């Protein structure tokens, strides 16, 4: 419910570009594989998938339409202590005009990031 409120009232966009790697297959989380299918595979195989950070090119593709639409971006990502996501987002941000993309290291995981996004959205008011 909080996610819906944030989306509709605060113009927050959730862009899933994280990769899930299961056995010899790579998927874009929530795009080329749905969580229900992934859970089925985990149950059947008895092992967990791995994940991979989005590349700078993935971030560029996600950022571009927002910038072209005239909006600026504040990207709050997975802790840099756990992933290269922040590094890759920063590399992509450098390809846009100064100040258009701000990358923030949440130093958190999922719920922590969600709370930071909500706080940032509320600060817009």
C-alpha angles and dihedrals in degrees: 000000000000089000091055093048092050092048097048100038106032107033094241116160124203110208116188110204098142116123125231116202118199118177104313096339129095122201138178104244111252092357109066093015128033121217092244091058092046091051089051091054092048090051092048098043097036093223137096127246125241125232134221130199121249114260123244087256090056089053092047090054091049095045099043100073092047092051091044088052089060099254129122122228133231105188115195109190145179116293114284087223090066105033145017089236095107092048092051093045089050091052090051093046090057088067092065129070115282114279097014095100121036116188118204124191104221092195082212144091130237106309093036091052091048092054091048091050091050091049091049091049092050090051088062090069 
